[in-house]
């Protein structure tokens, strides 16, 4: 399983249940990486999408303890149920996409974290763990600077050296 996100200089990942930055290169990377795969999220992330609808062309799994079952995505009510559902898929095709609680909970189980680092401060109210200070994670790839939409970004991959089994 992998996590995918964008983070500002302070490892901020969101503001008011939305993205801090509109960066086409980041959105393209996210779309190309996750399309045809499985995305795992919490209920607030699902609610943040237009119309509260799941992402197209992906299997959407949502941890939502009080959520009603839906035909357009898989709603699970507990962490155990979430783990059972995730195990049905190839781990290389499963991406945790938010929010902060889901990232915190599932980070130890992710073998990779794909981070679009934005060289700016976005005024976040939700944060991701600073992987540069986590001894279990190693930066294994960092792209050259990409100038896009007025921001400098780098596409980074961190490997988890101590993955917990589901």
C-alpha positions as CSV (number, residue, x, y, z in Angstrom):
1,X,0.0,0.0,0.0
2,X,1.1,3.5,-0.7
3,X,0.1,7.0,0.4
4,X,-0.1,9.9,-2.0
5,X,-0.4,13.6,-1.1
6,X,1.0,17.1,-1.6
7,X,2.6,18.9,1.3
8,X,3.8,22.4,1.9
9,X,7.2,23.3,3.6
10,X,5.6,22.6,7.0
11,X,4.2,19.2,5.9
12,X,0.7,20.9,5.8
13,X,-1.7,18.9,3.7
14,X,-5.0,20.6,3.8
15,X,-7.0,23.6,4.8
16,X,-10.7,23.7,5.6
17,X,-11.2,20.2,4.3
18,X,-9.7,21.0,1.0
19,X,-6.5,21.4,-0.9
20,X,-4.2,24.3,-0.2
21,X,-2.9,24.7,-3.7
22,X,-4.2,24.2,-7.2
23,X,-1.3,22.8,-9.1
24,X,-2.1,21.2,-12.4
25,X,1.1,19.1,-12.5
26,X,0.3,17.6,-9.1
27,X,-3.4,16.9,-10.1
28,X,-2.2,15.2,-13.3
29,X,0.3,13.1,-11.3
30,X,-2.4,12.1,-8.8
31,X,-4.9,11.3,-11.6
32,X,-2.4,9.2,-13.6
33,X,-1.0,7.4,-10.6
34,X,-4.4,6.4,-9.0
35,X,-6.6,5.9,-12.1
36,X,-7.5,2.2,-12.5
37,X,-6.4,1.5,-8.9
38,X,-7.9,1.5,-5.4
39,X,-8.1,4.7,-3.3
40,X,-8.6,4.6,0.5
41,X,-10.0,7.6,2.4
42,X,-11.9,8.8,5.3
43,X,-15.4,10.2,5.1
44,X,-14.3,13.9,5.2
45,X,-12.2,13.3,2.1
46,X,-15.1,11.8,0.3
47,X,-17.3,14.7,1.4
48,X,-14.7,17.2,0.1
49,X,-15.1,15.9,-3.5
50,X,-17.6,17.7,-5.8
51,X,-21.0,16.5,-4.9
52,X,-19.5,14.1,-2.3
53,X,-19.1,11.7,-5.2
54,X,-16.2,9.2,-5.3
55,X,-13.3,9.5,-7.8
56,X,-14.1,8.1,-11.2
57,X,-12.3,5.1,-12.7
58,X,-11.0,3.9,-9.3
59,X,-12.2,1.6,-6.6
60,X,-13.1,3.9,-3.7
61,X,-12.9,2.5,-0.1
62,X,-14.2,4.9,2.6
63,X,-13.8,4.4,6.3
64,X,-17.0,5.9,7.6
65,X,-18.3,4.2,10.8
66,X,-21.8,5.7,10.6
67,X,-21.9,6.0,6.8
68,X,-24.7,4.4,4.9
69,X,-23.8,1.8,2.3
70,X,-23.6,3.1,-1.2
71,X,-23.5,1.7,-4.7
72,X,-20.8,4.1,-6.0
73,X,-18.1,3.2,-3.4
74,X,-17.3,0.7,-0.6
75,X,-18.1,2.0,2.8
76,X,-16.5,0.2,5.8
77,X,-17.4,0.8,9.4
78,X,-14.2,-0.1,11.3
79,X,-10.5,-0.4,10.9
80,X,-10.7,-4.2,10.9
81,X,-13.2,-4.1,8.1
82,X,-11.0,-1.6,6.2
83,X,-8.0,-3.9,6.6
84,X,-10.1,-6.9,5.4
85,X,-11.2,-4.9,2.3
86,X,-7.7,-3.7,1.5
87,X,-6.3,-7.2,1.6
88,X,-8.6,-8.1,-1.3
89,X,-6.3,-6.1,-3.6
90,X,-2.7,-6.0,-4.8
91,X,-1.0,-3.7,-2.3
92,X,0.9,-2.0,-5.2
93,X,-2.5,-0.8,-6.5
94,X,-3.8,0.6,-3.2
95,X,-3.3,4.4,-2.4
96,X,-4.3,6.2,0.8
97,X,-5.5,9.6,-0.3
98,X,-6.5,11.3,3.0
99,X,-7.4,12.8,5.2
100,X,-4.9,13.5,8.0
101,X,-6.4,10.8,10.3
102,X,-6.3,8.1,7.6
103,X,-2.7,9.0,6.8
104,X,-1.7,8.9,10.5
105,X,-3.5,5.5,11.0
106,X,-2.3,3.8,7.8
107,X,1.2,5.3,7.4
108,X,3.0,2.4,9.2
109,X,1.4,0.0,6.7
110,X,2.5,1.9,3.6
111,X,5.6,0.7,1.8
112,X,5.9,4.0,-0.1
113,X,4.7,7.6,0.2
114,X,4.5,9.7,-2.9
115,X,4.7,13.4,-1.9
116,X,4.5,16.4,-4.1
117,X,6.4,18.9,-2.1
118,X,5.4,22.5,-2.6
119,X,7.9,25.2,-1.8
120,X,5.4,27.4,-0.1
121,X,3.4,27.7,3.1
122,X,-0.3,27.1,2.6
123,X,-1.8,28.0,6.0
124,X,-2.7,24.4,6.7
125,X,-4.9,23.2,9.5
126,X,-4.1,19.5,8.7
127,X,-0.6,18.1,8.7
128,X,1.3,15.0,7.6
129,X,4.2,13.5,9.6
130,X,7.5,15.0,8.6
131,X,9.1,12.0,6.8
132,X,12.5,13.7,6.7
133,X,12.6,13.3,10.5
134,X,11.1,9.8,10.7
135,X,13.8,7.1,11.0
136,X,11.6,4.5,9.3
137,X,11.4,6.5,6.1
138,X,14.1,7.2,3.5
139,X,13.9,9.6,0.6
140,X,14.6,7.4,-2.4
141,X,13.6,9.8,-5.2
142,X,13.3,13.5,-5.7
143,X,12.6,15.1,-9.0
144,X,14.3,18.2,-10.3
145,X,12.4,21.4,-9.5
146,X,9.2,21.8,-11.5
147,X,7.9,25.4,-11.9
148,X,4.1,25.3,-12.2
149,X,1.3,27.7,-11.5
150,X,3.6,30.0,-9.7
151,X,5.0,27.3,-7.4
152,X,8.2,25.3,-7.3
153,X,7.4,21.6,-6.6
154,X,9.3,18.4,-6.4
155,X,7.9,14.9,-6.8
156,X,9.3,12.7,-4.0
157,X,9.2,9.1,-3.1
158,X,9.8,7.9,0.5
159,X,10.3,4.2,1.2
160,X,9.2,2.7,4.5
161,X,12.1,0.6,5.9
162,X,9.8,-1.0,8.6
163,X,6.4,-1.7,7.0
164,X,3.8,-3.2,9.4
165,X,1.8,-6.1,7.9
166,X,-2.0,-5.6,7.6
